[in-house]
Amino acid sequence: MGTPSFATTVLENLLANNFDIVGLFTQPDKRIGRKQVLTYPHIKQYCLETKSAIKIYQPQNLKSSYDDINSLKPDFIVVVAYGHILPQNILDIAPCINLHASVLPRYRGASPIQQAVLNDDKQTGVSAQLMDTGLDSGDILAVSYIKIAGKNSAELFETLSQIAGSLTTYVLNNFVTIKPKPQLHSEATYCSKIEKSHGIVQFDSSVDIYNKYRAYIGWPGIAMANGLKIIKCDIHEKKSKNQKGKIVTIEKEHIKVACSEGILNIYTVQPSGKKAMNVVDYTRGKRQKVGDNFE
């Protein structure tokens, strides 16, 4: 059971290790973009492109899926970023193993990779858990850790998906000898589904803006309240106290913008409805100079 490319990587690993996949459950096809193009889930697209014989199911919800799943007689149900909480009657069919991209009980929920980056964590990982009816609250079967080391969420997504694939193989091969460990529920933290509005930034902290940039790279990205997207930025300085939003310097390829705390380097921006452009060209077009508010 899975939907995005993270799940596809785990499926690839299982197939490469000769596991017999008796069925795939994924989200329904969706119409995406202004042209409302009917788009398959990434994992379904992979199966079609590789001419896989795996039978694909795409229920709107799992209430009516018990008979389909039970008829497959699975030894295990592996769940990776599927998008539904499994009801008890499905959990009772076979051991349900969820691969979650955090070190549980930290960051239960929909956006653990982005949340680790937002919080400027030094490490993260993947947890394999034995599912129950709660949200990422099941007993832990295995955990693998990595250092974040300044990576953005897209880079971590790729690395963690590979780790999840290997961890799945390990857990399935050693399931009978693994002793599940209960999570410390009192230490649980949660993260929500990401909304476009989460990417709106003000010049309060250069560190916070840069962490949002790293977390939301790709989608939703970061943008100012006026709709100007910041496509590329990094931190010039973290601690100084300033009048936020002032242009500090205009360099050859970038500008420095003061934050209430720290200073941000901005390289590339994208005005609403236009292509991305060098920020120096943008400021020239707006006739902005050092000391003006960047807008």
PASEBA-1860 file (N, C-alpha, C; in nm, 3 decimals):
! residues 295
1> MGTPSFAT> 0.085/-0.118/0.000/0.000/0.000/0.000/0.089/0.123/0.000 ~ 0.079/0.204/-0.107/0.161/0.324/-0.115/0.124/0.406/-0.235 ~ 0.171/0.530/-0.237/0.131/0.621/-0.343/0.246/0.696/-0.410 ~ 0.330/0.774/-0.337/0.430/0.856/-0.404/0.558/0.780/-0.437 ~ 0.656/0.851/-0.489/0.782/0.788/-0.530/0.854/0.722/-0.413 ~ 0.835/0.774/-0.292/0.894/0.713/-0.173/0.850/0.566/-0.164 ~ 0.720/0.543/-0.186/0.667/0.406/-0.183/0.717/0.323/-0.300 ~ 0.733/0.388/-0.415/0.783/0.317/-0.533/0.922/0.259/-0.507
9> TVLENLLA> 1.007/0.335/-0.441/1.142/0.288/-0.411/1.139/0.164/-0.323 ~ 1.047/0.163/-0.226/1.034/0.045/-0.140/0.985/-0.075/-0.221 ~ 0.888/-0.053/-0.309/0.839/-0.162/-0.395/0.951/-0.216/-0.483 ~ 1.029/-0.128/-0.542/1.142/-0.171/-0.625/1.236/-0.261/-0.547 ~ 1.264/-0.222/-0.422/1.356/-0.300/-0.339/1.298/-0.438/-0.309 ~ 1.169/-0.445/-0.280/1.105/-0.574/-0.253/1.110/-0.664/-0.376 ~ 1.083/-0.608/-0.492/1.088/-0.687/-0.615/1.230/-0.735/-0.644 ~ 1.328/-0.647/-0.620/1.468/-0.683/-0.644/1.514/-0.795/-0.551
17> NNFDIVGL> 1.447/-0.807/-0.435/1.483/-0.911/-0.339/1.387/-1.031/-0.345 ~ 1.315/-1.039/-0.459/1.234/-1.157/-0.491/1.117/-1.182/-0.397 ~ 1.064/-1.076/-0.339/0.938/-1.090/-0.265/0.823/-1.098/-0.364 ~ 0.724/-1.180/-0.331/0.608/-1.200/-0.417/0.501/-1.097/-0.379 ~ 0.484/-0.995/-0.460/0.386/-0.890/-0.435/0.253/-0.934/-0.494 ~ 0.154/-0.962/-0.408/0.028/-1.018/-0.458/-0.074/-0.911/-0.492 ~ -0.050/-0.787/-0.452/-0.143/-0.680/-0.487/-0.086/-0.545/-0.446 ~ -0.132/-0.440/-0.513/-0.091/-0.303/-0.481/-0.216/-0.218/-0.460
25> FTQPDKRI> -0.223/-0.153/-0.345/-0.328/-0.057/-0.317/-0.267/0.083/-0.319 ~ -0.327/0.172/-0.398/-0.278/0.308/-0.409/-0.397/0.403/-0.422 ~ -0.367/0.533/-0.414/-0.473/0.633/-0.422/-0.534/0.635/-0.563 ~ -0.659/0.681/-0.576/-0.720/0.695/-0.709/-0.643/0.796/-0.795 ~ -0.655/0.782/-0.926/-0.598/0.881/-1.019/-0.661/1.018/-0.989 ~ -0.583/1.124/-1.011/-0.632/1.258/-0.983/-0.610/1.350/-1.102 ~ -0.698/1.448/-1.115/-0.681/1.552/-1.217/-0.599/1.665/-1.156 ~ -0.489/1.699/-1.223/-0.391/1.792/-1.166/-0.365/1.907/-1.262
33> GRKQVLTY> -0.343/2.026/-1.202/-0.303/2.143/-1.280/-0.421/2.216/-1.343 ~ -0.387/2.326/-1.409/-0.491/2.408/-1.472/-0.567/2.333/-1.579 ~ -0.497/2.243/-1.648/-0.561/2.168/-1.756/-0.629/2.041/-1.706 ~ -0.621/2.018/-1.573/-0.687/1.903/-1.511/-0.654/1.771/-1.583 ~ -0.524/1.750/-1.600/-0.476/1.628/-1.666/-0.489/1.510/-1.569 ~ -0.552/1.402/-1.612/-0.567/1.284/-1.528/-0.429/1.221/-1.506 ~ -0.388/1.213/-1.379/-0.252/1.173/-1.345/-0.254/1.051/-1.253 ~ -0.172/0.951/-1.286/-0.165/0.831/-1.204/-0.076/0.856/-1.081
41> PHIKQYCL> -0.100/0.788/-0.970/-0.003/0.788/-0.861/0.132/0.738/-0.912 ~ 0.239/0.787/-0.853/0.373/0.753/-0.900/0.395/0.602/-0.903 ~ 0.349/0.533/-0.801/0.374/0.389/-0.792/0.296/0.312/-0.899 ~ 0.177/0.359/-0.934/0.100/0.296/-1.042/0.170/0.320/-1.176 ~ 0.219/0.443/-1.197/0.289/0.475/-1.321/0.411/0.385/-1.338 ~ 0.482/0.362/-1.228/0.599/0.272/-1.231/0.558/0.131/-1.274 ~ 0.450/0.081/-1.217/0.404/-0.055/-1.250/0.364/-0.067/-1.397 ~ 0.300/0.037/-1.449/0.259/0.034/-1.589/0.380/0.042/-1.681
49> ETKSAIKI> 0.475/0.129/-1.647/0.594/0.147/-1.732/0.682/0.022/-1.733 ~ 0.683/-0.051/-1.623/0.766/-0.172/-1.615/0.687/-0.297/-1.655 ~ 0.561/-0.274/-1.700/0.474/-0.385/-1.741/0.462/-0.490/-1.632 ~ 0.448/-0.443/-1.510/0.434/-0.532/-1.395/0.300/-0.605/-1.402 ~ 0.299/-0.728/-1.354/0.176/-0.808/-1.350/0.101/-0.790/-1.218 ~ 0.152/-0.704/-1.130/0.087/-0.683/-1.000/-0.052/-0.624/-1.021 ~ -0.151/-0.683/-0.957/-0.287/-0.630/-0.966/-0.298/-0.502/-0.883 ~ -0.355/-0.396/-0.942/-0.361/-0.265/-0.878/-0.504/-0.234/-0.836
57> YQPQNLKS> -0.519/-0.192/-0.711/-0.649/-0.150/-0.656/-0.640/-0.001/-0.619 ~ -0.747/0.075/-0.648/-0.747/0.218/-0.618/-0.879/0.261/-0.553 ~ -0.908/0.207/-0.435/-1.035/0.242/-0.371/-1.034/0.386/-0.318 ~ -1.153/0.448/-0.315/-1.165/0.581/-0.256/-1.136/0.576/-0.106 ~ -1.175/0.467/-0.043/-1.142/0.443/0.098/-1.135/0.292/0.117 ~ -1.100/0.250/0.238/-1.075/0.108/0.261/-1.194/0.034/0.323 ~ -1.306/0.104/0.340/-1.421/0.042/0.406/-1.470/-0.082/0.331 ~ -1.463/-0.075/0.198/-1.516/-0.186/0.117/-1.405/-0.277/0.063
65> SYDDINSL> -1.283/-0.262/0.115/-1.169/-0.333/0.058/-1.132/-0.461/0.133 ~ -1.201/-0.492/0.241/-1.164/-0.609/0.320/-1.162/-0.737/0.236 ~ -1.269/-0.760/0.162/-1.278/-0.884/0.085/-1.168/-0.895/-0.019 ~ -1.137/-0.782/-0.087/-1.030/-0.783/-0.187/-0.896/-0.820/-0.124 ~ -0.865/-0.758/-0.009/-0.736/-0.782/0.055/-0.731/-0.924/0.111 ~ -0.839/-0.966/0.176/-0.842/-1.099/0.237/-0.828/-1.209/0.131 ~ -0.884/-1.186/0.012/-0.877/-1.286/-0.094/-0.735/-1.305/-0.147 ~ -0.650/-1.204/-0.127/-0.511/-1.214/-0.172/-0.427/-1.300/-0.078
73> KPDFIVVV> -0.476/-1.325/0.044/-0.408/-1.406/0.145/-0.263/-1.360/0.168 ~ -0.245/-1.233/0.199/-0.107/-1.183/0.216/-0.045/-1.234/0.347 ~ 0.085/-1.257/0.345/0.161/-1.286/0.467/0.190/-1.157/0.543 ~ 0.210/-1.048/0.468/0.235/-0.916/0.527/0.166/-0.810/0.442 ~ 0.131/-0.700/0.505/0.086/-0.581/0.434/0.186/-0.470/0.465 ~ 0.256/-0.423/0.364/0.356/-0.317/0.380/0.293/-0.185/0.338 ~ 0.297/-0.087/0.426/0.232/0.042/0.403/0.337/0.152/0.403 ~ 0.342/0.228/0.292/0.442/0.334/0.278/0.375/0.457/0.217
81> AYGHILPQ> 0.348/0.558/0.299/0.290/0.683/0.248/0.167/0.656/0.161 ~ 0.078/0.574/0.213/-0.042/0.537/0.138/-0.145/0.650/0.141 ~ -0.170/0.704/0.260/-0.266/0.814/0.270/-0.394/0.780/0.341 ~ -0.407/0.655/0.391/-0.523/0.614/0.469/-0.477/0.545/0.597 ~ -0.552/0.564/0.705/-0.533/0.483/0.826/-0.611/0.354/0.809 ~ -0.547/0.241/0.835/-0.611/0.111/0.813/-0.709/0.078/0.926 ~ -0.831/0.033/0.892/-0.926/-0.010/0.994/-0.884/-0.143/1.056 ~ -0.941/-0.173/1.173/-0.899/-0.290/1.248/-0.918/-0.419/1.170
89> NILDIAPC> -1.027/-0.431/1.093/-1.051/-0.559/1.023/-0.942/-0.588/0.920 ~ -0.881/-0.484/0.863/-0.769/-0.506/0.769/-0.640/-0.533/0.846 ~ -0.622/-0.464/0.960/-0.504/-0.490/1.043/-0.502/-0.636/1.090 ~ -0.619/-0.696/1.101/-0.628/-0.835/1.150/-0.599/-0.939/1.042 ~ -0.592/-0.897/0.915/-0.569/-0.993/0.807/-0.427/-1.049/0.811 ~ -0.331/-0.960/0.833/-0.189/-0.999/0.834/-0.112/-0.889/0.907 ~ 0.010/-0.917/0.953/0.089/-0.810/1.013/0.105/-0.693/0.915 ~ 0.070/-0.573/0.959/0.078/-0.453/0.875/0.197/-0.371/0.920
97> INLHASVL> 0.293/-0.356/0.831/0.419/-0.289/0.864/0.425/-0.156/0.791 ~ 0.436/-0.050/0.867/0.442/0.085/0.811/0.584/0.138/0.816 ~ 0.628/0.196/0.706/0.758/0.263/0.700/0.735/0.412/0.708 ~ 0.785/0.476/0.813/0.759/0.618/0.838/0.891/0.693/0.842 ~ 0.897/0.806/0.772/1.023/0.878/0.753/1.055/0.973/0.868 ~ 1.058/0.917/0.988/1.108/0.990/1.105/1.148/0.887/1.209 ~ 1.212/0.935/1.315/1.242/0.847/1.428/1.127/0.862/1.527 ~ 1.032/0.771/1.518/0.913/0.777/1.602/0.950/0.761/1.750
105> PRYRGASP> 0.874/0.830/1.841/0.745/0.896/1.820/0.753/1.041/1.769 ~ 0.869/1.083/1.725/0.883/1.219/1.673/0.822/1.230/1.533 ~ 0.743/1.332/1.512/0.686/1.366/1.381/0.593/1.258/1.326 ~ 0.498/1.216/1.409/0.388/1.138/1.354/0.308/1.228/1.260 ~ 0.257/1.170/1.152/0.174/1.250/1.062/0.225/1.256/0.921 ~ 0.181/1.360/0.847/0.190/1.360/0.701/0.319/1.417/0.643 ~ 0.395/1.495/0.720/0.511/1.565/0.660/0.636/1.556/0.749 ~ 0.679/1.435/0.786/0.792/1.423/0.880/0.925/1.472/0.825
113> IQQAVLND> 0.950/1.454/0.696/1.078/1.498/0.640/1.086/1.650/0.643 ~ 0.981/1.715/0.596/0.980/1.861/0.595/0.989/1.917/0.738 ~ 0.923/1.851/0.833/0.923/1.903/0.970/1.061/1.894/1.032 ~ 1.134/1.788/1.003/1.271/1.776/1.055/1.359/1.888/1.002 ~ 1.341/1.924/0.875/1.418/2.034/0.816/1.375/2.168/0.875 ~ 1.246/2.189/0.888/1.195/2.313/0.947/1.252/2.337/1.086 ~ 1.264/2.230/1.162/1.313/2.242/1.299/1.465/2.240/1.308 ~ 1.533/2.236/1.192/1.679/2.239/1.187/1.740/2.124/1.267
121> DKQTGVSA> 1.674/2.007/1.262/1.725/1.890/1.332/1.858/1.845/1.272 ~ 1.938/1.781/1.354/2.069/1.733/1.310/2.062/1.593/1.252 ~ 1.960/1.515/1.292/1.945/1.381/1.236/1.798/1.347/1.221 ~ 1.772/1.248/1.137/1.638/1.195/1.120/1.654/1.047/1.089 ~ 1.553/0.985/1.030/1.566/0.844/1.000/1.436/0.785/0.949 ~ 1.431/0.653/0.948/1.312/0.580/0.908/1.277/0.480/1.018 ~ 1.150/0.474/1.053/1.102/0.377/1.152/1.013/0.275/1.083 ~ 1.035/0.148/1.113/0.942/0.043/1.073/0.857/0.010/1.196
129> QLMDTGLD> 0.726/0.019/1.180/0.638/-0.002/1.295/0.529/-0.101/1.262 ~ 0.485/-0.173/1.363/0.373/-0.265/1.351/0.246/-0.183/1.371 ~ 0.164/-0.171/1.268/0.055/-0.074/1.270/-0.057/-0.112/1.367 ~ -0.115/-0.007/1.428/-0.241/-0.020/1.500/-0.337/0.084/1.442 ~ -0.449/0.108/1.508/-0.549/0.199/1.451/-0.517/0.345/1.474 ~ -0.410/0.375/1.545/-0.372/0.513/1.569/-0.289/0.571/1.456 ~ -0.251/0.696/1.472/-0.168/0.766/1.372/-0.021/0.744/1.405 ~ 0.042/0.652/1.332/0.186/0.624/1.349/0.222/0.592/1.494
137> SGDILAVS> 0.132/0.520/1.563/0.150/0.497/1.706/0.187/0.353/1.741 ~ 0.206/0.267/1.639/0.232/0.127/1.664/0.370/0.098/1.718 ~ 0.390/-0.024/1.766/0.518/-0.067/1.822/0.627/-0.063/1.715 ~ 0.748/-0.030/1.759/0.863/-0.015/1.668/0.930/-0.151/1.644 ~ 0.954/-0.181/1.516/1.024/-0.304/1.478/1.172/-0.280/1.449 ~ 1.204/-0.165/1.391/1.343/-0.131/1.358/1.350/0.016/1.323 ~ 1.467/0.075/1.344/1.491/0.216/1.311/1.627/0.229/1.245 ~ 1.636/0.316/1.145/1.764/0.348/1.083/1.782/0.499/1.085
145> YIKIAGKN> 1.899/0.547/1.126/1.925/0.689/1.144/2.018/0.743/1.036 ~ 1.999/0.872/1.002/2.098/0.942/0.918/2.114/1.085/0.969 ~ 2.229/1.145/0.938/2.251/1.287/0.967/2.191/1.371/0.855 ~ 2.127/1.481/0.892/2.066/1.568/0.791/2.172/1.650/0.719 ~ 2.268/1.703/0.792/2.386/1.769/0.733/2.351/1.875/0.629 ~ 2.251/1.958/0.658/2.217/2.069/0.569/2.139/2.033/0.445 ~ 2.101/1.906/0.429/2.028/1.866/0.308/1.887/1.926/0.307 ~ 1.833/1.944/0.188/1.694/1.989/0.177/1.601/1.867/0.177
153> SAELFETL> 1.471/1.892/0.180/1.377/1.781/0.193/1.378/1.689/0.071 ~ 1.403/1.743/-0.048/1.408/1.659/-0.168/1.526/1.562/-0.161 ~ 1.641/1.611/-0.115/1.759/1.525/-0.101/1.735/1.418/0.006 ~ 1.674/1.458/0.117/1.645/1.362/0.224/1.542/1.259/0.179 ~ 1.443/1.305/0.104/1.339/1.216/0.052/1.403/1.101/-0.025 ~ 1.496/1.133/-0.111/1.562/1.030/-0.193/1.641/0.933/-0.106 ~ 1.721/0.989/-0.013/1.804/0.905/0.074/1.718/0.816/0.164 ~ 1.617/0.876/0.225/1.533/0.802/0.320/1.450/0.694/0.250
161> SQIAGSLT> 1.411/0.717/0.126/1.336/0.614/0.055/1.423/0.491/0.031 ~ 1.550/0.513/0.001/1.642/0.399/-0.015/1.660/0.324/0.117 ~ 1.672/0.400/0.226/1.684/0.338/0.358/1.557/0.260/0.391 ~ 1.441/0.317/0.360/1.314/0.249/0.387/1.305/0.117/0.311 ~ 1.355/0.116/0.188/1.355/-0.008/0.110/1.438/-0.116/0.177 ~ 1.557/-0.080/0.221/1.645/-0.177/0.287/1.587/-0.222/0.421 ~ 1.527/-0.126/0.495/1.471/-0.158/0.626/1.351/-0.253/0.612 ~ 1.272/-0.234/0.507/1.158/-0.323/0.483/1.205/-0.466/0.460
169> TYVLNNFV> 1.305/-0.482/0.377/1.359/-0.615/0.349/1.411/-0.680/0.477 ~ 1.482/-0.602/0.558/1.536/-0.655/0.684/1.424/-0.702/0.776 ~ 1.320/-0.619/0.791/1.212/-0.653/0.883/1.136/-0.777/0.836 ~ 1.106/-0.785/0.708/1.033/-0.901/0.657/1.115/-1.030/0.673 ~ 1.243/-1.022/0.647/1.328/-1.141/0.657/1.351/-1.186/0.802 ~ 1.336/-1.093/0.896/1.368/-1.123/1.035/1.248/-1.107/1.128 ~ 1.129/-1.100/1.071/1.010/-1.066/1.150/0.988/-1.158/1.269 ~ 1.009/-1.286/1.251/0.979/-1.382/1.360/1.073/-1.366/1.479
177> TIKPKPQL> 1.190/-1.303/1.459/1.285/-1.287/1.569/1.286/-1.146/1.628 ~ 1.215/-1.054/1.566/1.213/-0.915/1.614/1.110/-0.901/1.726 ~ 1.151/-0.838/1.835/1.059/-0.811/1.945/1.012/-0.666/1.936 ~ 0.885/-0.641/1.902/0.836/-0.504/1.889/0.850/-0.427/2.021 ~ 0.885/-0.298/2.010/0.903/-0.213/2.127/0.800/-0.101/2.126 ~ 0.723/-0.086/2.234/0.623/0.021/2.240/0.689/0.158/2.229 ~ 0.620/0.250/2.163/0.668/0.388/2.156/0.644/0.458/2.290 ~ 0.723/0.561/2.317/0.699/0.649/2.432/0.597/0.753/2.390
185> HSEATYCS> 0.470/0.723/2.408/0.364/0.810/2.358/0.368/0.949/2.419 ~ 0.421/0.961/2.541/0.429/1.092/2.606/0.525/1.186/2.535 ~ 0.613/1.130/2.452/0.711/1.212/2.380/0.672/1.236/2.235 ~ 0.552/1.196/2.197/0.508/1.208/2.058/0.491/1.353/2.017 ~ 0.535/1.384/1.894/0.506/1.513/1.830/0.441/1.484/1.695 ~ 0.374/1.584/1.642/0.293/1.564/1.522/0.324/1.668/1.416 ~ 0.301/1.632/1.291/0.316/1.726/1.180/0.197/1.709/1.086 ~ 0.152/1.820/1.031/0.030/1.819/0.952/0.061/1.811/0.803
193> KIEKSHGI> -0.042/1.793/0.724/-0.030/1.801/0.579/0.010/1.944/0.542 ~ 0.100/1.958/0.446/0.150/2.090/0.408/0.049/2.162/0.319 ~ 0.025/2.287/0.351/-0.061/2.373/0.270/0.024/2.478/0.201 ~ -0.029/2.532/0.092/0.044/2.635/0.017/0.078/2.755/0.105 ~ -0.013/2.789/0.196/0.007/2.906/0.283/0.126/2.890/0.377 ~ 0.169/2.766/0.402/0.282/2.744/0.490/0.412/2.802/0.434 ~ 0.416/2.825/0.302/0.537/2.877/0.239/0.550/3.029/0.242 ~ 0.452/3.100/0.296/0.461/3.246/0.303/0.563/3.286/0.409
201> VQFDSSVD> 0.654/3.376/0.374/0.759/3.418/0.467/0.757/3.569/0.487 ~ 0.798/3.609/0.605/0.831/3.748/0.635/0.977/3.750/0.678 ~ 1.035/3.866/0.679/1.179/3.875/0.708/1.201/3.887/0.859 ~ 1.159/3.782/0.930/1.177/3.780/1.076/1.310/3.718/1.116 ~ 1.345/3.605/1.053/1.466/3.532/1.090/1.527/3.470/0.965 ~ 1.654/3.498/0.941/1.721/3.439/0.824/1.728/3.287/0.836 ~ 1.745/3.235/0.958/1.751/3.091/0.978/1.617/3.027/0.947 ~ 1.509/3.087/0.998/1.376/3.030/0.974/1.339/3.031/0.826
209> IYNKYRAY> 1.371/3.140/0.756/1.340/3.147/0.614/1.419/3.042/0.537 ~ 1.546/3.028/0.569/1.629/2.931/0.497/1.582/2.788/0.525 ~ 1.541/2.761/0.649/1.489/2.628/0.680/1.358/2.601/0.605 ~ 1.273/2.704/0.592/1.152/2.688/0.511/1.187/2.663/0.365 ~ 1.286/2.736/0.316/1.331/2.716/0.178/1.376/2.572/0.156 ~ 1.454/2.518/0.250/1.501/2.379/0.239/1.387/2.279/0.255 ~ 1.294/2.308/0.344/1.185/2.215/0.371/1.085/2.210/0.257 ~ 1.054/2.327/0.200/0.945/2.336/0.102/0.994/2.346/-0.042
217> IGWPGIAM> 1.120/2.309/-0.065/1.173/2.314/-0.200/1.089/2.224/-0.291 ~ 1.060/2.270/-0.409/0.971/2.195/-0.499/0.828/2.240/-0.481 ~ 0.768/2.204/-0.367/0.632/2.250/-0.335/0.614/2.259/-0.185 ~ 0.550/2.367/-0.134/0.495/2.481/-0.210/0.597/2.588/-0.243 ~ 0.724/2.567/-0.204/0.823/2.673/-0.218/0.798/2.781/-0.114 ~ 0.878/2.888/-0.119/0.855/3.000/-0.028/0.828/3.126/-0.110 ~ 0.746/3.213/-0.055/0.706/3.335/-0.125/0.674/3.443/-0.024 ~ 0.688/3.567/-0.067/0.649/3.681/0.014/0.497/3.700/0.004
225> ANGLKIIK> 0.444/3.783/0.091/0.299/3.804/0.095/0.246/3.861/-0.036 ~ 0.331/3.935/-0.110/0.288/3.994/-0.238/0.292/3.893/-0.354 ~ 0.327/3.768/-0.325/0.329/3.664/-0.427/0.465/3.640/-0.491 ~ 0.565/3.722/-0.460/0.700/3.704/-0.516/0.763/3.579/-0.456 ~ 0.796/3.481/-0.542/0.859/3.358/-0.496/1.009/3.377/-0.482 ~ 1.064/3.323/-0.376/1.209/3.322/-0.357/1.258/3.183/-0.400 ~ 1.325/3.178/-0.514/1.362/3.051/-0.576/1.495/2.999/-0.522 ~ 1.586/3.091/-0.490/1.716/3.048/-0.436/1.762/3.149/-0.333
233> CDIHEKKS> 1.803/3.099/-0.216/1.854/3.186/-0.111/1.944/3.105/-0.019 ~ 2.019/3.175/0.065/2.090/3.111/0.174/2.116/3.215/0.283 ~ 2.182/3.172/0.389/2.204/3.260/0.503/2.336/3.334/0.488 ~ 2.331/3.467/0.502/2.455/3.544/0.511/2.500/3.552/0.656 ~ 2.405/3.575/0.745/2.439/3.594/0.887/2.315/3.564/0.971 ~ 2.334/3.510/1.092/2.224/3.456/1.170/2.176/3.542/1.287 ~ 2.259/3.625/1.345/2.230/3.678/1.479/2.203/3.828/1.488 ~ 2.242/3.906/1.391/2.230/4.052/1.404/2.084/4.095/1.415
241> KNQKGKIV> 2.062/4.209/1.483/1.928/4.266/1.497/1.913/4.380/1.397 ~ 1.806/4.375/1.317/1.793/4.469/1.206/1.649/4.514/1.187 ~ 1.634/4.617/1.101/1.500/4.654/1.056/1.464/4.562/0.941 ~ 1.364/4.479/0.960/1.340/4.370/0.867/1.295/4.419/0.730 ~ 1.343/4.349/0.627/1.301/4.377/0.489/1.387/4.477/0.415 ~ 1.482/4.543/0.481/1.566/4.643/0.415/1.672/4.575/0.327 ~ 1.695/4.631/0.209/1.803/4.583/0.124/1.934/4.634/0.181 ~ 2.024/4.543/0.219/2.151/4.581/0.282/2.256/4.612/0.176
249> TIEKEHIK> 2.270/4.525/0.079/2.362/4.549/-0.033/2.304/4.487/-0.158 ~ 2.345/4.541/-0.274/2.313/4.481/-0.403/2.445/4.442/-0.468 ~ 2.468/4.311/-0.477/2.592/4.258/-0.532/2.575/4.230/-0.681 ~ 2.675/4.164/-0.740/2.669/4.135/-0.882/2.562/4.033/-0.916 ~ 2.548/3.928/-0.833/2.456/3.819/-0.863/2.347/3.799/-0.757 ~ 2.354/3.874/-0.646/2.255/3.856/-0.541/2.240/3.983/-0.460 ~ 2.140/3.983/-0.373/2.124/4.094/-0.279/2.120/4.037/-0.137 ~ 2.152/4.124/-0.041/2.139/4.089/0.099/2.020/4.164/0.156
257> VACSEGIL> 1.931/4.091/0.223/1.813/4.152/0.281/1.814/4.129/0.431 ~ 1.792/4.237/0.507/1.794/4.228/0.653/1.669/4.160/0.705 ~ 1.687/4.076/0.804/1.575/4.018/0.878/1.578/4.075/1.020 ~ 1.470/4.065/1.092/1.471/4.109/1.232/1.587/4.045/1.306 ~ 1.617/3.920/1.268/1.735/3.851/1.321/1.809/3.786/1.206 ~ 1.928/3.839/1.178/2.009/3.783/1.071/1.992/3.854/0.938 ~ 2.069/3.808/0.839/2.065/3.865/0.703/2.058/3.750/0.604 ~ 1.973/3.765/0.502/1.950/3.661/0.403/2.010/3.700/0.269
265> NIYTVQPS> 2.080/3.608/0.204/2.121/3.625/0.065/2.009/3.574/-0.026 ~ 1.968/3.655/-0.122/1.868/3.612/-0.220/1.930/3.619/-0.359 ~ 1.916/3.513/-0.437/1.978/3.502/-0.568/1.876/3.505/-0.683 ~ 1.768/3.431/-0.667/1.672/3.415/-0.775/1.530/3.432/-0.721 ~ 1.447/3.503/-0.795/1.306/3.522/-0.757/1.217/3.494/-0.877 ~ 1.088/3.484/-0.851/0.991/3.463/-0.959/0.865/3.543/-0.930 ~ 0.843/3.653/-1.005/0.719/3.729/-0.987/0.598/3.646/-1.031 ~ 0.482/3.677/-0.978/0.360/3.604/-1.012/0.336/3.606/-1.163
273> GKKAMNVV> 0.314/3.489/-1.221/0.282/3.477/-1.362/0.399/3.495/-1.456 ~ 0.521/3.503/-1.403/0.639/3.524/-1.487/0.743/3.416/-1.461 ~ 0.849/3.417/-1.540/0.956/3.320/-1.524/1.051/3.364/-1.412 ~ 1.125/3.266/-1.359/1.226/3.297/-1.259/1.333/3.386/-1.319 ~ 1.390/3.474/-1.236/1.490/3.569/-1.284/1.589/3.602/-1.174 ~ 1.704/3.653/-1.214/1.805/3.697/-1.118/1.750/3.813/-1.037 ~ 1.772/3.809/-0.908/1.713/3.909/-0.819/1.768/4.050/-0.844 ~ 1.891/4.060/-0.892/1.948/4.192/-0.920/1.872/4.257/-1.037
281> DYTRGKRQ> 1.843/4.178/-1.140/1.763/4.230/-1.251/1.624/4.270/-1.201 ~ 1.569/4.193/-1.109/1.437/4.224/-1.055/1.438/4.358/-0.982 ~ 1.539/4.379/-0.897/1.545/4.505/-0.822/1.568/4.624/-0.914 ~ 1.646/4.604/-1.019/1.666/4.713/-1.116/1.532/4.751/-1.181 ~ 1.458/4.648/-1.221/1.329/4.673/-1.284/1.232/4.745/-1.192 ~ 1.245/4.719/-1.062/1.158/4.784/-0.963/1.215/4.917/-0.913 ~ 1.335/4.951/-0.965/1.407/5.072/-0.923/1.429/5.075/-0.772 ~ 1.463/4.959/-0.719/1.493/4.950/-0.577/1.642/4.968/-0.553
289> KVGDNFE> 1.675/5.028/-0.441/1.815/5.054/-0.409/1.842/5.015/-0.264 ~ 1.971/5.021/-0.226/2.011/4.990/-0.088/1.935/5.084/0.007 ~ 1.880/5.021/0.112/1.802/5.098/0.210/1.652/5.090/0.189 ~ 1.611/5.051/0.066/1.467/5.034/0.040/1.419/4.902/0.100 ~ 1.289/4.896/0.122/1.229/4.768/0.157/1.222/4.679/0.035 ~ 1.267/4.556/0.048/1.258/4.462/-0.064/1.114/4.418/-0.080 ~ 1.061/4.433/-0.201/0.920/4.398/-0.223/0.896/4.361/-0.368
END
